[in-house]
């Protein structure tokens, strides 16, 4: 079957944001099995956990068997989520999986028992784009459409506050958002960015909710899931965009996943051009071992000294005392003492001005 056809989408995943889809789309049978291409799929089962989809406005919407959604081909390597790859070939009628809340599609190779198996989805076809008025033959839609251009060099000189962690769910987004909020209240124009991870708008939107004048992610640069091979050009592009178009006083940058994860965090930390812009490095850790390991890893492998430690390890005085006495670093909890956290970063920025 070579014919295209029109269908109506029930849900449009946030990972497709750059493609600017409407609910009525045209799909075709020829599918390019590579990252970033947009597919229409129909869900084949129901789930009682991890059963929402983030739409392009950032809302989480409950999914049900039979829903027709637009998602984006990509990979995922999440310690507390799914691991999955893109099949070598994909055709209408094949079954693939929903790998994250942002609608990334691929073949699941490993699932975390806490969230169970992923949604199964029947492939309906490639969503087609018609970029020029009057086009009658569409091309497979891709999230590079309208994306921030990747860059070979950084032109921006805006200082950056980096927020890194030992793993996903270590408190990075809370810390980044509270830093944004505090710096904005101190009178600064703050922009936010997320430079590594798998496509999801939630963290950037959290920074906007906290007062960032703009916030971008690697997906804005046409990347679905960051890897060592593409993380630097995308990061340079996002940094340049914010510096040149938004012109903030400071940028708060969340590094998704963990320092030793597979999304390219280490590649950014090891890059002198990127880290020369770092005015502060906030590290999030779940416990004493994580805090100790992160500090020693950053110092020994990357010659970087964290500015402070936050995250669950600082939830009470036990972890804070360990950090201050054994690591000789400030320990500030982002949930309990957000003003103190932001004030410490503001002090660093003033001292380096």
N, C-alpha and C positions, 0 to 999 in steps of 0.2 A: 504494500500500500504506500503510495507516494503522495497522496493528497493531503493538503493542509486542511485544517478545520478550526472553527471557532468554538471556544468553550468559555464558561464563566468560572472564575476562581472564587472559592469561598474565603480563602485566606491568602495573604501575600506576606511572605516572610521578610523580616528586616534585612536579611543578608542580600536581598535583591534590590536594596534601596536605590543604588545608582541606576538601575534599569528603568526606574520610574514607571512601573507597570500600572495599568488599569485593571479592573476586575474582569473585563471582557478582553480576551486575548486570542491570538491565532497561534496554533501549535502545529509543528511539523514532525515527521517521523525520523528525520536525519538528525542524530544526536552526536555532538562532539563530546567525547568522554574525557574532558579536561576541566581543571579547576576554574571556577568562575562562570561557567555556562549555566543558564537558568532553565529549569525543567518544571513542567506541570506533573504532579503526581496525585494519586488518590489513596488515602489512608485505608488500610485493610483491617485494622484492629483497634480496639480501645485499650487504654492504659489507666491505671489508678495512681501512678506516680510519674513525675516528669512528663506531664501531659499537656503542656502549654506551648504556645508559639508566640514569639515576639513579632508584632507587626511593624510596619514602617514608621508608625508614630511612637513606638516604644511600649505599647500596651501588650500585656501578656493575655492571650486568648486561649481558652480551653479548646482542645481538639477532640474530635470524635471520629469514629469509623465512618468512612464515606466522604469526609471532607476533601475537597479538591484544593490543593495548595500549590503555590509557586515557591520553589526553593532553589538553592544554588549548590552545584557540585563542589565538594571540597573534602579535605581530610581533617581528622581530629585525633589528638593524642593526649587525652585528659586523664590524669591520675584518678580523679574522683568522678569521672563521667564515662563517655564512650570513646573507644578508639576505632577508627574506621578509615578506609581508603576509597579511592575512586576506581570502580571496575575498569578493566581495559576496554571493554565495549559495553554499550548500553543501547537497548532498543525498546520501543513501546511494548508493554506487557511484562517487562522484567520487574523484579522486586528489588528495591533498594531500601535504605533505612534513613530515618530522620536522626541526625547525629547530635544536634544541639537545639537550644531554644530559638536560635536565630534562623533555623530552617536550612542548615547545611545538610546536604544529601550525599550519601556514599554507602559503602558496604561495611556494616559493623563487624569488626574483628574481635572485639572484647568489650564486655559490659560490666559496670560496677554493680554489685548485688544490691546496693541501697536504692538504685533507681530502676532495676530490672531491665529486661530486653527493650530495645528501642521500638518505635513505631515501624511496622512494615508498610511499604508504600508501593503501589503499582505505578510504573512509569507510563504516563499518557503521551508525552512528546516533548520536544524542545519548544520553549516559548520563543516566538519570533519577534524581532523588532523591525520597525519601519522608520528609520531615522529621517528620511526625506519625504516631504509631502508629496503624495502621488505614487510612492513606491507600491508596487503590486507584488513583488517578490521579496519576502522578508529574509532576514539573516538571523541566525541563532543569537538570542540576547545574551549579553555578557556584562558582568558588573564593572568592567573597565570603562563602560560607557559613561562619559561625563566625569570621570574620576580625576582626583588630584594627580598631577604628573609625578612619577617617581623621579628622583634626582641623583646625580653622580656626586654632587658636592652640596654642602650646606652654606647658604648665603645669610641666614639669620644670625643675629647676635643676641637674641632674647635669652635671658637666663632661664634655666629649667630646674625645677624641683622634681627629681625622680622618686617614684614610689615603687619599690620592688618587694618581693616576698619569697618565702621558702617554697610555696606551692599555691595552687588555687585555694580559695576560701581561707586565706590567712589574714584578711582584713585590709587589703590594699585599697579597694574602692571606698570604703568608709574613711580611711586615712586621707586619700586624695581629695575626696569631697569636702572633708572638714578643713583641710588646708586651703582649698579654694575659697570656702566660706570665710575663713578668718582673714585671708589676704584681701579679699574683696572688702570686708568691713574695715580693714586698715587703709582703704582708699586706693588699692591697686587695681589696674585692669588685668584680669586674670583670664587666660585661655587654658583649656584642658586638652589632653590627648591620651589615647591608649595606643601603644605602639606594637604590642605583641598579643597573640592569643588566637581565638577563633571567632568568627563574625558574630557580634552581638552589640546592639546600640546601648544597652542598659547602663553601662559604666560611664560612657560619655554623657548620656542624658542626666545621670546623677550629678556630674560636675556642673552641667548647665543649671540644674535645679538649685545647686549650691551657690550659683552666682557667676559662673564662667560666662564671658561674653560670647564664646564659641568653644566647641569641643569637637575634635575629629578623631577618627581611628584609622587603622591600616585599611579597613574596608573602604573608606573614602578614597583611598589610593588604588582601589581595584583588587585588593588582596582578600581572599576568603579566610585563609589560615596561614599565619606567618611561618616561614622556614628560614634556616640560615641563608639560603640562596637569595631570598627576596626581601628580608626584613630591613636591610640597610637602605636600599633605594626608596622603599615606601616610607620609612621613618624620615629620611632626608626630605622627601617631598612634603610630608605633613608638617614638619618643622618649618620649611620654607614658606608653605602656604600660610600658616598662622602668623609667622613673622612679617610677611609682606602684605597680606590681605587684611589681617585682623589687628596687627600692631599692638599686642598686649605689652604690659610691663614685665610679666613673668608668665611662664607656662608650667603647669603641673602635669607631669607625664606618668601615667600608670603603665607598668610593665606587667602584662597579664601572664598568668601561670607562674612558675617558679624559676629561680636563678638557674637551676640545673634541668629545667624542662626542655621540651623539644620544639619550642616555638621561637627560638632565636634570641632570648633574653641575653644569654652570654655573649652573643655576637655584638649586641649593642654595648654592653658593659665593657667589652674589650676594644671598642673603637674609639681612638683618641679624638676624632673630629666630633663625635656625638658627646662624649663625656667632658670635653673642654667647655661645654655649655652648662654643665652641672654645677649649680650653686649649693645644692643639698641632695642628700641621698637618704631617704627614709626607708627603713627595712621593717617588714611585717613578719612576725614569726608566731607559731602556735605555742611553743614551749621553750624551756631553757636550752635543750639540745639544738633545736632549730635556730635559736638566736645565736648560740655559740658557733654553730657550723656556718651560718650565713656570714657572720663577721669575719671569721678566719678565712673562709673561701674568698670573700671580697678583697681582703687585704693581701692574701698570698697569691691568688691567681690574677686579680685585676688591679692591684695596688690602689684600691679604693677604701676609704675609711667612712663608714656610715655616719650620718649626722645624729641619728637617734634610732631607737627601737620602739615599735608599737605593735599592735596586734594582740591576740589572745594571751600571749605570754605576759602582757602588762595588765591583765584584768584585776590582779590584786597585788599586794605588797610582796608576795613570795617571788614572783618572776621579776618584779621591778628591782628588788634587792639584789637578786642574782646578776642582773644586767649591769647595775651600777657598780657593784663590788668586783665582779669577775671580768667584765668587758669594758669598764670605765666609760660607759656611754649613758646618756640620758634615756630614761624609760618613761614614755608618756602615752597613756591610753587614749586613743582617739575617740572612744565613745564617752568615757567619763570626764575627760579633761580636754575637749576639743579646742577651747580657747588657749590653753597652755601649749598645745601642739602647734597651733598656728602662730602663736607669739614667738616660739622658738625659731620657726622658719623665717618669720619676719625679721628677727634679730640677725640671723645669718645673712639674709639678703641685704640688710642695712650695713653690716660689717664689710661685705664684699663690694659694696657700691663704690 
